[in-house]
Amino acid sequence: MTAAIGILGGTFDPVHNAHLALARAAMTGLGLSGVRWIPSGRPGHRDAPATPVEHRLAMLQLALAGEPCFTLDNADALSAEPTYTINTLARLRRELGPQVPLAFIIGTDQLMALDSWRDWQQLFESTHFAVAERPGYPMALEQLSPALATALAARSTKRIDDQPAGNIARFAMPPSDLSATAIRRALARNEHPGTSLPATVLAYIQSHHLYSDPIH
């Protein structure tokens, strides 16, 4: 079995350095062969991003330039239909086949809410889950639903390269307090975001006057 391909989804509004650190940590911690970045267009579980998709894709292209192990998948972003993870994974399996190991990268907070995702138990038929663990943010096991707690106990593993899907593996993630919401709010106040963004992404934002309206 070959090394797993990481899958990193999100609105990336905008993509920032914590996103890049997350992808790199997953690759290092779990031996991934690469990471496929899949920005959403109309996410089915939340409001659509305010920033037009062409800008979010352009910022991602800039952020991923020079990273040969990172690839951009724009199929969901350009879809007119609401996107759900179950549909994204079905598309990837049609493209890659059933035997390539996939690892969907999420944080501990997302894992704790996994049972709120559409058809969440079926997701394990198509992917592993790679869960970032940050120091000081332990998982509150008592907050898990019985079904999710059972899945976590049965599927936790240290390896995700011995089968195509079905397991939950954890990797260490350096602490970071970056968030896209905080960055958007800082930019709306005309504050410099410091080192939170790749320089090329910040230059793009400034040249296109993005995030200039106040965000509440």
C-alpha positions in Angstrom: 0.0 0.0 0.0 1.3 3.5 -0.9 1.4 6.5 1.4 -1.9 8.3 1.9 -2.9 11.4 0.1 -4.0 14.2 2.5 -7.2 16.0 1.8 -7.6 19.5 3.3 -10.9 21.3 2.8 -12.2 24.7 3.8 -13.3 28.0 2.5 -9.8 29.5 2.8 -11.1 33.0 3.1 -8.3 33.8 3.1 -5.7 31.0 3.2 -3.2 31.8 6.0 0.0 30.4 7.5 -1.8 28.2 10.0 -3.4 26.3 7.1 0.0 25.8 5.6 1.4 24.7 8.9 -1.4 22.2 9.4 -0.8 20.6 6.0 3.0 20.4 6.6 2.4 18.9 10.1 0.1 16.2 8.7 2.6 15.3 6.1 5.4 15.0 8.6 3.4 13.3 11.3 1.7 10.7 9.2 4.0 10.3 6.2 1.6 11.6 3.7 2.6 11.6 0.0 1.1 15.0 -0.5 -1.9 17.2 0.3 -4.7 18.0 -2.0 -6.4 21.3 -1.1 -10.1 21.4 -1.8 -11.7 24.9 -1.3 -15.5 24.9 -1.1 -17.7 26.9 -3.3 -21.1 26.6 -1.6 -20.5 24.6 1.5 -23.6 22.6 2.4 -23.2 23.0 6.2 -22.6 26.8 6.4 -23.2 30.1 4.7 -21.3 30.7 1.4 -18.1 32.7 1.8 -18.5 36.4 1.1 -15.3 36.5 -1.0 -15.8 35.5 -4.6 -14.4 32.1 -5.5 -12.0 33.5 -8.1 -10.2 35.5 -5.4 -10.0 32.6 -3.0 -8.6 30.3 -5.7 -6.1 32.9 -6.8 -4.9 33.3 -3.2 -4.5 29.6 -2.8 -2.5 29.3 -6.0 -0.2 31.9 -4.7 0.1 30.3 -1.3 0.8 26.8 -2.7 3.3 28.0 -5.3 6.7 26.4 -4.7 5.2 23.6 -2.6 5.5 20.5 -4.9 3.7 18.2 -2.5 0.6 20.5 -2.4 -2.0 20.5 -5.2 -5.1 22.6 -5.7 -8.4 20.8 -6.6 -10.9 23.4 -7.7 -13.8 21.1 -8.6 -15.9 21.8 -5.5 -15.1 25.6 -5.7 -16.5 25.8 -9.2 -19.5 23.6 -8.6 -22.9 25.3 -8.7 -24.3 22.8 -6.2 -23.8 22.9 -2.4 -20.8 20.7 -1.5 -20.7 18.1 1.3 -17.7 15.9 2.3 -19.6 12.7 1.4 -19.9 14.0 -2.2 -16.4 15.2 -2.4 -15.0 11.9 -1.3 -17.2 10.0 -3.8 -15.8 12.2 -6.6 -12.2 11.6 -5.4 -12.8 7.8 -5.3 -14.2 8.0 -8.9 -11.0 9.8 -9.9 -8.4 7.9 -7.9 -9.9 4.5 -7.5 -10.8 2.5 -4.4 -7.3 1.4 -3.3 -5.4 4.7 -2.8 -5.3 5.6 0.9 -6.9 9.0 1.6 -6.6 11.0 4.8 -9.0 13.8 5.5 -7.3 16.4 7.7 -9.3 17.9 10.5 -8.8 19.4 13.9 -9.9 17.9 17.2 -12.8 20.3 17.4 -14.1 19.0 14.0 -13.6 15.4 15.1 -15.8 16.1 18.2 -18.6 17.3 15.9 -18.1 14.7 13.2 -21.4 13.1 13.9 -23.1 16.3 12.7 -21.7 15.8 9.2 -23.9 14.4 6.5 -23.8 10.6 6.4 -20.8 10.7 8.7 -20.5 7.0 9.3 -20.3 6.4 5.6 -17.3 8.7 5.3 -15.1 6.0 6.8 -15.7 3.8 3.7 -13.9 6.4 1.6 -11.2 8.0 3.8 -9.2 7.9 7.0 -9.3 10.9 9.2 -6.0 12.7 10.2 -6.7 14.7 13.4 -4.4 17.5 14.5 -3.8 17.6 18.2 -2.7 20.9 19.6 -1.0 21.1 23.0 -3.4 22.4 25.6 -6.5 21.4 23.7 -7.4 17.9 24.9 -10.4 16.1 23.5 -13.4 16.2 25.8 -14.4 12.6 25.5 -17.4 13.0 27.7 -18.9 15.4 25.2 -18.9 12.8 22.4 -22.1 11.1 21.4 -22.1 7.3 22.1 -21.9 6.5 18.4 -18.9 8.8 17.9 -17.1 7.6 21.0 -17.5 4.0 19.8 -16.2 4.9 16.3 -13.2 6.7 17.9 -12.4 3.7 20.1 -12.7 1.2 17.3 -10.9 3.2 14.6 -8.0 4.9 16.3 -4.6 3.8 14.9 -1.1 5.0 14.3 -1.0 3.8 10.7 -3.1 4.9 7.7 -1.0 3.4 4.9 -2.0 -0.2 5.3 -5.6 0.2 3.9 -7.4 2.8 1.8 -9.8 4.1 4.5 -11.5 3.5 7.8 -9.2 4.7 10.6 -8.6 7.8 12.7 -4.9 8.8 13.2 -3.6 11.7 15.2 -0.6 14.0 14.6 1.0 16.8 16.6 0.2 20.3 15.5 2.2 23.3 16.8 0.0 25.8 18.7 -1.5 28.7 16.8 -4.2 31.2 17.4 -4.6 32.3 13.8 -8.0 32.3 12.3 -9.4 33.6 9.0 -12.1 35.5 10.9 -9.6 37.4 13.0 -7.5 38.2 9.9 -10.6 39.5 8.0 -11.5 41.7 10.9 -8.0 43.1 11.2 -7.9 43.9 7.5 -11.3 45.6 7.8 -9.9 47.8 10.5 -7.0 48.6 8.1 -4.6 46.8 10.5 -1.5 44.9 9.2 -2.0 41.2 9.8 1.6 40.7 10.7 3.0 37.3 9.7 -0.3 35.6 9.6 -0.4 35.5 5.7 2.1 34.5 3.0 3.5 37.7 1.6 2.1 37.0 -1.9 -1.4 36.5 -0.5 -1.2 39.8 1.5 -0.1 41.6 -1.7 -3.0 40.1 -3.6 -5.5 41.1 -0.9 -4.1 44.7 -0.9 -4.0 45.0 -4.7 -7.7 43.8 -5.0 -8.9 45.7 -1.9 -10.3 42.6 -0.3 -11.8 42.5 3.2 -12.1 46.3 3.4 -15.7 46.1 4.7 -16.3 45.7 8.4 -17.1 42.1 9.4 -19.1 41.3 12.5 
